Each structure stands twice: as C-alpha cells, then as structure tokens.
Amino acid sequence: MKPLKDILAGIGLLETRGDLSVQVRSIQFDSRKVEAGDLFVAVKGTHVDGHQYIAKAIQLGAVAVVCEDVPENFPSGVVLVKIENTQINFGKMAAAFYNNPSTNLKVVGVTGTNGKTTIASLLYKTFCLLGYKVGLISTIKYYVGEDEFHATHTTPDALQIQELMAKMVDAGCEYCFMEVSSHAIDQDRISGIDFDGGIFTNLTHDHLDYHKTFAEYLKAKKKFFDQLPSTAFALTNADDKNGMVMLQNTKAAKQTYSLRSLANFHCKVLEKHFDGMLLSIDGQEVWTHFTGVFNASNLMAVMGATLLLGVDRDEILRILSELRPVSGRFEILRSPEGKYAVVDYAHTPDAIQNVLSGIAEIRTGNEQVITVVGAGGDRDKTKRPEMAQEAVRLSDKVILTSDNPRSEEPEQILADMEAGIEAHQKHKVLSIVNRKEAIKTACMLAKPGDIILVAGKGHEDYQEIKGVKYHFDDKEVINEIFGNN
C-alpha cells in the first residue's frame, strides 16, 4: 500500500478531487487487471484509449483515477487527478509506486536494430561471471539473479519494468542490463528509469510498419540518448553511419567502439573459423567462441560498457574468451556426416546480410550455402523483398517459407518476398509454406560440408498462426532431421 500523493510526487497536477492521501493497493493501466483499492491510469495508447475504460475500472474497485480528460458524471467517492500526459508520466508513477528501484541499480540500456539481445545477454553473463547478482530484461528471457521469467516483449510495459527492477533490488542485484526497443522509447515505457549507460548498435530497415519512415525510426532511437543524464555514458558504434547521430544532443559521456576506425574501444579480426574468431584488442590477442564480424562488433560493445562500469581490463579480456553465443544467435549445429546448420534470429535485410557474410568469411570455397528464410506477418511489409534479395545474393540456394504469419496468409507473405527476386535468380529459389518441410528439404539438398542457414526465428519455440501459438523450434527440427537426438 502507498499513499496516492507519494505516487504523484514530482508530477504536475492540473486538477484534483478527493483525498490524495488515499492508500493505493496497486497501480494499473489495463482496466481488466483492476482490483479493489487500485489506482487506474487512463493512458492514450497506440491502439486503445484508456479513458474509454474509466467506468469499468471504477466498477472493479479503483479508488483513484489519473487521466488527461475528465469524464462526465465522475463519481464523488473516487479520487480524481487530471494531468497533462498520462503516457509519459505512467512510468514515473510506476517507479514511485515501487520506490524508484532503478536508483538502486546500475542500469544499462541497449538499443539498435540488430545485436541488442546478444549485447545485453553477454553483459548479464559477464557480470555474473564476475561474481555479481545481475538482472536482465531481453527478448529471450527476463532474469532476476538466476531466477528466470518468460519474456513477452523486447521491452515490457512500464509497470512490468518497474516491478522487475523492484524484484532485482529485493534480490540484491547490483546491475540491470536491458534491451530498449524503438517502440518502448516512442511509447515512453522507459520513463522513470534512471539509466547509468546507453549502447547503440546499428540502425537498419525495420519496424517501418510502426514508425512509417526511417527518419522517425532514427528519431525514436536518438530520443533515448537525448534523455540520458550527464552522469551516464553513451556508447555508440562508430562503424554505423547513424552512430554519431545518437551522440549529437546527449548530456552523457560520449564513447565509441569500432572495428574500422579510431575509437575509444577498438579491435581487429585476425582469424575467422567456424568455432570462433581470433581478435586483436589493443595489441593483445584474444580467442573468442563467436563467428562473424558483426559479433566482433558486439563483443567490443560488451567490452566498452564493462570497462566504463569500472571492471579491470585483464578481467574482461579473460571473460571475453569464456563467453558463448546467445541462444538462436549464429548457433551452429552439425550432423554426423558433416553438414552444418546455422540457426539465427535474423529477420531484417541487414541481419540476413550480416549472417550470410559471416558464413562467407569462413567458407573454404566449395561448400554450398542453402538459406531457409521467411518474414513475419502483420509487420513491416517493405522489408520482405529486400530480405529475399539479400538471401539470394549471398546463397547458392534459397527456400522461402513461413515464419510467424500471425493473421496474414503465408502464401501472400511469400509472394511479397518473391517480388524481390529477379528473373535470372529464380532458378535458385524454392517456396515451401510448411516450415518443417522447408528445413527438411534444405537438409536433404545439403551435402557433407555444406552450410544451411535457418533464419528468422532463432530462440523462438513457437509459430504464431491466426492468433494461436504452436510449438515449433528450429533447433529441435534440425537436430531431429540430422539424427542428433
């Protein structure tokens, strides 16, 4: 229980009715979750306006309502508070309700199109290996210390974030590493978080179904760095053409990492193999269990952030050689007869290009590369032909298949992808709607030594079709076909 006035501390109040000292049991923005004694905050969301559900929340027992527009005939027995922007202030209210947990943690956010999960997860693992209790908020899992929770979004809603961080504080965690999606930044889900650092990975074609233009997508990412405090660090990828844009207006300490140019944190790839890379970091050679130049960049972000958080350089170099790839990120499986499969979450044109370029770097020259790829339904349609283009350009054979079609017809998604394939390339391409059949076909076409890339789903263990999630795991399917079970 917490007094309403404490939850509203620091927020500009335009109008109040009733006793602000009323005790609040919980805070909610979803009227369906309201119980007796709760505070209901009416948020104007992307698809739903919470103001429509004020009466429902009161009916379910809300003792107080915070809103932007005061409804007619508001009951006198319920406390009313009118403020300017419920969306941006909801995170601050949620933080206050949970005693501002981020102020008791060192919180680092990772944003960008590709690499967020890898970097956040490796930072979590690094600080665990250093002996700290750590929290993680990522696409794959949420962790409070070693306790694991199922992830529902790349970045959960503001209430979930604050609840998770409160659990981290209660569990004795000192650090929290989190993925910060462009949707979360735009929707102010990270409002109320005291960040100690931000990391930018890269910016490529994605989420234009939501942001509409690339400029708006970039603006959302930049907003995260613009809002960082002067006590934080802003670490950016100097190799990305938008990397320095992120630092233009930030008050945070500006830091860079790079593989190609002078930067605060720099490395050079000396050797590339299927089981890892040899890196030169400030003249010191370090063997890592990662493949692909894009992963060398991810590792430099990890190293840079770790050093900025005060870890000894020798310690981090030792740990870099121990770290392993994140589930579903360039994860390599091998059949008894020597066929290779790479499972990767790549679901943008740039990510497809990065993974296939990583494979090309370690080919000896004679192996076929067979790519199985689809595109998600109800998402940015403009990237579909570009994903197919990249797959065909960098593969010997391509099988287009279903990903998570959601409410769309998979055949239409494949038709959108096929539109990106030129006439002289069509002999390289098959379209097989059933994902298991597509993977099976790729494995049958492959000879020993060949490399099969299964892209798009990575760590996911389901397919979403017409609102239903069915169990489906690319790795399970490949291991079954390879006879590895």
C-alpha positions as CSV (number, residue, x, y, z in Angstrom):
1,M,0.0,0.0,0.0
2,K,1.2,3.5,-0.8
3,P,-0.4,6.9,-0.5
4,L,-1.5,8.4,-3.8
5,K,0.3,11.6,-3.1
6,D,3.6,9.7,-3.0
7,I,2.9,8.1,-6.3
8,L,2.2,11.5,-7.8
9,A,5.3,13.2,-6.4
10,G,7.0,15.4,-9.0
11,I,4.2,15.2,-11.5
12,G,2.3,18.4,-12.5
13,L,-1.3,18.2,-11.3
14,L,-3.9,20.2,-13.3
15,E,-6.9,19.2,-11.2
16,T,-7.7,17.1,-8.2
17,R,-10.9,15.9,-6.5
18,G,-10.8,13.9,-3.3
19,D,-8.2,12.9,-0.7
20,L,-4.7,12.4,-2.2
21,S,-3.6,10.6,0.9
22,V,-5.8,7.6,0.0
23,Q,-3.9,4.4,0.2
24,V,-3.4,2.6,-3.2
25,R,-3.0,-1.2,-3.3
26,S,-1.6,-1.4,-6.8
27,I,-1.3,0.7,-10.0
28,Q,-2.8,-0.4,-13.3
29,F,-3.3,0.9,-16.8
30,D,-5.2,-2.2,-18.1
31,S,-8.8,-1.9,-16.7
32,R,-9.1,-5.7,-16.9
33,K,-6.5,-6.1,-14.1
34,V,-8.0,-3.6,-11.7
35,E,-9.0,-4.8,-8.3
36,A,-10.4,-3.2,-5.2
37,G,-8.1,-0.5,-3.9
38,D,-6.2,0.1,-7.1
39,L,-5.2,3.3,-8.9
40,F,-6.2,3.3,-12.6
41,V,-4.2,5.4,-15.0
42,A,-6.0,6.2,-18.3
43,V,-3.3,6.1,-20.9
44,K,-3.9,7.1,-24.6
45,G,-2.1,4.2,-26.2
46,T,-1.3,3.4,-29.9
47,H,-4.4,1.3,-30.4
48,V,-6.6,1.8,-27.3
49,D,-7.5,4.9,-25.2
50,G,-7.7,4.0,-21.6
51,H,-10.2,6.8,-21.0
52,Q,-12.8,4.6,-22.5
53,Y,-12.4,2.2,-19.6
54,I,-12.5,4.5,-16.6
55,A,-16.1,3.5,-15.7
56,K,-15.1,-0.2,-15.9
57,A,-12.1,0.4,-13.6
58,I,-14.2,2.2,-11.1
59,Q,-16.8,-0.7,-11.3
60,L,-14.0,-3.1,-10.5
61,G,-13.0,-1.2,-7.4
62,A,-10.5,1.5,-8.4
63,V,-10.2,4.1,-5.5
64,A,-8.4,6.7,-7.7
65,V,-8.2,7.6,-11.4
66,V,-5.5,9.6,-13.1
67,C,-6.5,10.9,-16.6
68,E,-6.0,13.6,-19.2
69,D,-9.7,14.2,-19.9
70,V,-12.2,14.3,-17.1
71,P,-15.2,12.2,-17.8
72,E,-18.7,13.5,-17.2
73,N,-20.6,12.3,-14.1
74,F,-17.4,11.2,-12.4
75,P,-18.5,9.6,-9.1
76,S,-17.7,11.6,-5.9
77,G,-16.4,8.6,-3.9
78,V,-13.4,8.1,-6.2
79,V,-10.3,10.3,-6.2
80,L,-9.7,12.1,-9.5
81,V,-6.4,13.5,-10.7
82,K,-6.0,15.3,-14.1
83,I,-2.5,15.6,-15.6
84,E,-1.1,16.6,-19.0
85,N,0.3,13.4,-20.4
86,T,-0.5,10.1,-18.8
87,Q,1.7,8.0,-21.1
88,I,4.9,9.8,-20.3
89,N,4.0,10.1,-16.6
90,F,2.8,6.5,-16.1
91,G,6.4,5.2,-16.0
92,K,7.2,7.8,-13.3
93,M,4.2,6.8,-11.3
94,A,5.1,3.1,-11.6
95,A,8.6,3.9,-10.5
96,A,7.4,5.8,-7.5
97,F,5.0,3.0,-6.5
98,Y,7.9,0.6,-6.5
99,N,10.2,3.0,-4.6
100,N,12.3,4.0,-7.7
101,P,14.2,0.8,-7.9
102,S,16.5,1.9,-10.8
103,T,18.2,4.4,-8.5
104,N,19.5,1.3,-6.5
105,L,20.8,-0.4,-9.6
106,K,23.3,0.4,-12.3
107,V,21.1,0.2,-15.4
108,V,22.4,0.0,-18.9
109,G,20.1,0.1,-21.9
110,V,21.0,-1.4,-25.4
111,T,19.2,-0.1,-28.5
112,G,19.6,-0.5,-32.2
113,T,18.1,-2.7,-34.9
114,N,20.4,-5.8,-34.6
115,G,22.6,-7.0,-31.7
116,K,20.6,-5.8,-28.7
117,T,19.9,-9.3,-27.4
118,T,23.4,-10.5,-27.8
119,I,25.0,-7.5,-26.1
120,A,22.5,-7.3,-23.2
121,S,22.7,-11.0,-22.6
122,L,26.5,-11.1,-22.8
123,L,26.8,-8.2,-20.3
124,Y,24.5,-10.1,-18.0
125,K,26.7,-13.2,-18.3
126,T,29.9,-11.2,-17.9
127,F,28.8,-9.6,-14.6
128,C,27.5,-13.0,-13.4
129,L,31.0,-14.4,-14.1
130,L,32.5,-11.5,-12.2
131,G,30.5,-12.6,-9.2
132,Y,27.7,-10.0,-9.1
133,K,24.0,-10.5,-8.8
134,V,22.5,-9.2,-12.1
135,G,19.2,-8.6,-13.7
136,L,18.4,-8.9,-17.5
137,I,15.4,-7.7,-19.5
138,S,15.7,-9.1,-23.0
139,T,13.8,-10.6,-26.0
140,I,14.6,-14.1,-24.9
141,K,14.3,-14.0,-21.1
142,Y,14.0,-11.8,-18.1
143,Y,16.4,-12.7,-15.2
144,V,16.4,-11.6,-11.6
145,G,19.7,-13.0,-10.4
146,E,19.4,-16.6,-11.6
147,D,15.6,-16.7,-11.5
148,E,14.2,-16.9,-15.0
149,F,10.9,-15.3,-16.2
150,H,9.3,-15.7,-19.6
151,A,9.8,-12.7,-21.9
152,T,6.6,-11.3,-23.6
153,H,8.1,-8.2,-25.4
154,T,11.6,-7.0,-26.2
155,T,10.9,-4.2,-23.7
156,P,8.0,-4.9,-21.3
157,D,5.5,-2.2,-20.3
158,A,6.5,0.4,-17.8
159,L,4.7,-1.3,-14.9
160,Q,6.4,-4.7,-15.6
161,I,9.8,-3.0,-15.9
162,Q,9.5,-1.3,-12.5
163,E,8.1,-4.5,-10.9
164,L,11.0,-6.5,-12.4
165,M,13.6,-3.9,-11.2
166,A,12.0,-3.9,-7.7
167,K,12.4,-7.7,-7.6
168,M,16.1,-7.2,-8.7
169,V,16.7,-4.8,-5.8
170,D,15.0,-7.1,-3.3
171,A,17.1,-10.0,-4.6
172,G,20.3,-8.0,-4.1
173,C,21.1,-7.3,-7.7
174,E,23.6,-4.5,-8.4
175,Y,23.3,-4.3,-12.2
176,C,20.5,-4.5,-14.7
177,F,21.0,-4.8,-18.5
178,M,18.0,-4.3,-20.8
179,E,17.1,-4.2,-24.4
180,V,15.4,-0.9,-25.3
181,S,13.2,-1.2,-28.4
182,S,12.2,1.8,-30.5
183,H,8.5,1.1,-29.7
184,A,9.4,1.3,-25.9
185,I,11.2,4.6,-26.4
186,D,8.4,6.1,-28.5
187,Q,5.7,4.9,-26.1
188,D,7.6,6.2,-23.0
189,R,7.8,2.7,-21.5
190,I,11.3,3.6,-20.1
191,S,10.1,6.7,-18.4
192,G,11.0,6.7,-14.8
193,I,14.2,4.7,-15.2
194,D,17.5,6.1,-14.0
195,F,20.0,4.9,-16.7
196,D,23.7,4.7,-16.0
197,G,24.6,4.0,-19.6
198,G,23.2,3.5,-23.1
199,I,24.6,1.5,-26.0
200,F,23.8,2.0,-29.7
201,T,24.4,-1.0,-32.1
202,N,23.2,0.0,-35.6
203,L,20.2,1.2,-37.5
204,T,18.8,-0.6,-40.5
205,H,15.5,-1.3,-42.2
206,D,12.9,-2.5,-39.6
207,H,9.7,-1.6,-37.8
208,L,8.5,0.8,-40.6
209,D,5.0,-0.6,-40.1
210,Y,5.1,1.3,-36.8
211,H,7.4,4.3,-37.4
212,K,6.3,4.8,-41.1
213,T,9.6,6.4,-42.1
214,F,13.2,5.7,-41.4
215,A,13.6,9.2,-40.1
216,E,11.0,8.6,-37.4
217,Y,12.7,5.3,-36.5
218,L,16.0,7.1,-36.1
219,K,14.4,9.8,-34.1
220,A,13.0,7.2,-31.7
221,K,16.4,5.7,-31.1
222,K,18.0,9.1,-30.7
223,K,15.4,10.1,-28.1
224,F,16.9,7.5,-25.8
225,F,20.3,9.1,-25.9
226,D,18.9,12.6,-25.7
227,Q,17.3,11.7,-22.4
228,L,20.3,10.1,-20.7
229,P,21.6,12.1,-17.7
230,S,25.1,13.7,-17.6
231,T,26.1,11.0,-15.0
232,A,25.6,8.2,-17.6
233,F,27.7,7.1,-20.6
234,A,26.5,6.9,-24.2
235,L,28.5,4.2,-26.1
236,T,27.9,4.2,-29.9
237,N,29.0,2.1,-32.8
238,A,31.3,4.4,-34.9
239,D,31.1,2.0,-37.8
240,D,27.4,2.6,-38.3
241,K,26.6,5.7,-40.4
242,N,24.0,6.8,-37.8
243,G,26.2,6.0,-34.8
244,M,27.5,9.6,-34.2
245,V,24.0,11.0,-34.7
246,M,23.0,9.3,-31.5
247,L,25.6,11.4,-29.6
248,Q,24.6,14.8,-31.1
249,N,22.4,16.1,-28.2
250,T,23.2,13.7,-25.3
251,K,24.4,15.1,-22.0
252,A,26.0,11.7,-21.2
253,A,29.7,11.0,-21.6
254,K,30.3,10.2,-25.3
255,Q,32.2,7.0,-26.1
256,T,32.7,5.0,-29.3
257,Y,33.6,1.4,-30.4
258,S,34.7,0.4,-33.8
259,L,36.4,-2.3,-35.9
260,R,37.3,0.1,-38.7
261,S,38.3,3.4,-37.3
262,L,39.8,5.2,-34.3
263,A,37.6,4.8,-31.3
264,N,37.6,4.6,-27.5
265,F,37.3,0.8,-27.9
266,H,38.8,-0.9,-31.0
267,C,39.6,-4.4,-32.2
268,K,40.8,-6.1,-35.3
269,V,39.7,-9.6,-36.5
270,L,42.8,-11.7,-37.1
271,E,41.3,-15.1,-37.9
272,K,37.8,-16.4,-38.6
273,H,36.7,-20.1,-38.1
274,F,33.5,-22.0,-37.6
275,D,34.2,-22.4,-33.9
276,G,35.4,-18.8,-33.2
277,M,37.5,-15.8,-34.0
278,L,40.9,-14.5,-33.0
279,L,40.7,-10.8,-32.2
280,S,43.5,-8.3,-31.5
281,I,42.3,-5.8,-28.9
282,D,44.8,-3.0,-28.2
283,G,47.6,-5.3,-29.5
284,Q,46.5,-8.2,-27.2
285,E,45.3,-11.4,-28.9
286,V,42.1,-12.9,-27.6
287,W,40.4,-16.1,-28.8
288,T,36.6,-15.9,-28.7
289,H,33.8,-18.5,-29.3
290,F,32.0,-16.2,-31.7
291,T,31.8,-16.2,-35.5
292,G,31.2,-13.2,-37.9
293,V,32.5,-9.6,-37.9
294,F,29.1,-8.4,-36.6
295,N,29.8,-10.4,-33.4
296,A,33.3,-8.9,-33.1
297,S,31.4,-5.5,-33.0
298,N,29.0,-6.8,-30.4
299,L,31.9,-8.0,-28.3
300,M,33.5,-4.6,-28.4
301,A,30.3,-3.0,-27.2
302,V,30.3,-5.5,-24.3
303,M,34.0,-4.7,-23.5
304,G,33.5,-1.0,-23.8
305,A,30.4,-1.0,-21.4
306,T,32.2,-3.3,-19.0
307,L,35.3,-1.0,-18.8
308,L,33.0,2.1,-18.4
309,L,31.4,0.3,-15.5
310,G,34.8,0.0,-13.8
311,V,35.8,-3.6,-14.5
312,D,39.6,-4.3,-14.7
313,R,40.8,-4.7,-18.4
314,D,42.5,-8.0,-17.8
315,E,39.4,-9.4,-16.2
316,I,37.2,-8.5,-19.1
317,L,39.7,-9.9,-21.7
318,R,39.7,-13.2,-19.8
319,I,35.9,-13.3,-19.7
320,L,35.6,-12.5,-23.4
321,S,37.5,-15.7,-24.1
322,E,34.9,-17.7,-22.0
323,L,31.7,-16.2,-23.3
324,R,29.5,-18.3,-25.6
325,P,26.9,-17.3,-28.2
326,V,23.4,-16.4,-27.1
327,S,20.7,-19.0,-27.9
328,G,19.5,-18.7,-31.5
329,R,22.2,-16.1,-32.5
330,F,24.6,-17.7,-35.0
331,E,24.1,-21.0,-33.2
332,I,25.9,-23.8,-35.1
333,L,24.6,-27.4,-35.3
334,R,26.4,-30.3,-37.0
335,S,25.1,-33.6,-38.5
336,P,27.1,-36.9,-38.0
337,E,28.1,-36.8,-41.7
338,G,29.4,-33.2,-41.5
339,K,26.6,-31.0,-42.7
340,Y,26.4,-27.6,-40.8
341,A,23.3,-25.7,-39.9
342,V,23.3,-22.1,-38.5
343,V,20.2,-21.0,-36.6
344,D,19.9,-17.2,-36.3
345,Y,17.2,-14.7,-35.4
346,A,18.0,-12.6,-38.4
347,H,14.7,-11.0,-39.6
348,T,15.8,-7.8,-41.3
349,P,17.7,-7.4,-44.7
350,D,20.8,-6.2,-42.8
351,A,20.7,-9.0,-40.4
352,I,20.4,-11.6,-43.2
353,Q,23.3,-9.9,-44.9
354,N,25.4,-9.9,-41.7
355,V,24.9,-13.6,-41.0
356,L,25.5,-14.7,-44.6
357,S,28.6,-12.5,-44.8
358,G,29.8,-14.2,-41.6
359,I,29.2,-17.6,-43.2
360,A,31.1,-16.4,-46.3
361,E,34.1,-15.4,-44.3
362,I,34.6,-19.0,-43.0
363,R,33.8,-20.9,-46.2
364,T,36.8,-22.7,-47.8
365,G,35.2,-22.2,-51.2
366,N,33.4,-25.4,-52.3
367,E,30.6,-25.6,-49.8
368,Q,27.0,-24.7,-50.8
369,V,25.2,-22.2,-48.7
370,I,21.4,-23.0,-48.5
371,T,19.3,-20.4,-46.8
372,V,15.8,-21.1,-45.3
373,V,14.0,-17.8,-44.6
374,G,10.6,-16.3,-44.1
375,A,9.1,-13.0,-42.9
376,G,6.7,-12.3,-40.1
377,G,3.1,-11.4,-40.7
378,D,1.4,-8.1,-39.5
379,R,4.8,-6.4,-39.6
380,D,6.8,-4.2,-41.9
381,K,6.0,-5.5,-45.4
382,T,8.5,-3.3,-47.2
383,K,11.5,-5.3,-45.9
384,R,10.2,-8.6,-47.3
385,P,11.5,-8.3,-50.9
386,E,14.8,-6.9,-49.6
387,M,15.2,-9.9,-47.2
388,A,14.7,-12.2,-50.2
389,Q,17.2,-10.2,-52.3
390,E,19.9,-10.5,-49.7
391,A,19.3,-14.2,-49.2
392,V,19.5,-14.9,-52.9
393,R,22.5,-12.7,-53.4
394,L,24.6,-14.4,-50.8
395,S,23.4,-18.0,-51.1
396,D,23.6,-20.9,-53.6
397,K,20.0,-21.9,-52.9
398,V,17.2,-20.2,-51.1
399,I,14.0,-21.8,-49.7
400,L,11.3,-19.2,-48.8
401,T,9.0,-20.4,-46.1
402,S,6.6,-19.4,-43.3
403,D,7.9,-17.6,-40.2
404,N,5.2,-16.3,-37.8
405,P,2.4,-15.4,-40.3
406,R,0.1,-14.2,-37.5
407,S,-3.1,-13.0,-39.1
408,E,-1.8,-12.9,-42.7
409,E,-1.9,-15.7,-45.2
410,P,1.7,-17.2,-45.5
411,E,1.3,-17.5,-49.3
412,Q,0.9,-13.7,-49.6
413,I,4.0,-13.1,-47.4
414,L,6.0,-15.4,-49.7
415,A,4.6,-13.6,-52.8
416,D,5.8,-10.3,-51.2
417,M,9.3,-11.9,-50.8
418,E,9.3,-13.4,-54.3
419,A,8.7,-9.9,-55.7
420,G,12.3,-9.0,-54.7
421,I,13.8,-11.9,-56.8
422,E,15.0,-11.1,-60.3
423,A,14.1,-13.4,-63.2
424,H,17.7,-14.7,-63.7
425,Q,17.8,-15.7,-59.9
426,K,14.6,-17.6,-59.8
427,H,16.3,-20.9,-60.5
428,K,18.0,-20.7,-57.1
429,V,14.7,-20.3,-55.2
430,L,12.0,-22.7,-53.9
431,S,8.9,-21.6,-51.9
432,I,7.7,-24.2,-49.4
433,V,5.0,-22.8,-47.0
434,N,5.4,-25.5,-44.3
435,R,8.5,-24.5,-42.3
436,K,9.4,-28.0,-41.2
437,E,9.2,-29.3,-44.8
438,A,11.3,-26.3,-45.9
439,I,14.0,-27.1,-43.3
440,K,13.8,-30.8,-44.2
441,T,14.3,-30.0,-47.9
442,A,17.3,-27.8,-47.2
443,C,18.9,-30.7,-45.2
444,M,18.2,-33.2,-48.0
445,L,19.7,-30.8,-50.6
446,A,22.9,-30.3,-48.5
447,K,25.9,-32.5,-48.9
448,P,28.6,-33.0,-46.2
449,G,30.4,-29.8,-45.6
450,D,27.5,-27.6,-46.9
451,I,26.1,-24.9,-44.7
452,I,22.3,-24.4,-44.1
453,L,21.2,-21.1,-42.6
454,V,17.8,-21.2,-41.0
455,A,16.9,-17.6,-40.3
456,G,14.2,-15.6,-38.7
457,K,13.2,-17.3,-35.5
458,G,16.3,-18.1,-33.6
459,H,15.5,-18.7,-30.0
460,E,11.7,-18.8,-30.5
461,D,10.0,-22.1,-29.8
462,Y,6.7,-21.4,-31.4
463,Q,4.9,-20.4,-34.6
464,E,2.1,-17.9,-34.4
465,I,-0.7,-18.6,-36.9
466,K,-4.2,-16.9,-36.8
467,G,-3.8,-15.9,-33.2
468,V,-2.6,-19.3,-31.9
469,K,1.0,-20.2,-30.9
470,Y,2.0,-23.7,-31.9
471,H,5.2,-25.3,-30.6
472,F,8.0,-25.0,-33.2
473,D,11.7,-24.9,-32.5
474,D,14.1,-24.6,-35.5
475,K,16.9,-26.3,-33.5
476,E,14.7,-29.2,-32.5
477,V,13.6,-29.7,-36.1
478,I,17.2,-29.6,-37.4
479,N,18.5,-32.0,-34.7
480,E,15.7,-34.4,-35.5
481,I,16.5,-34.4,-39.2
482,F,20.2,-34.6,-38.5
483,G,19.6,-37.6,-36.2
484,N,21.3,-35.8,-33.3
485,N,18.5,-36.6,-30.8
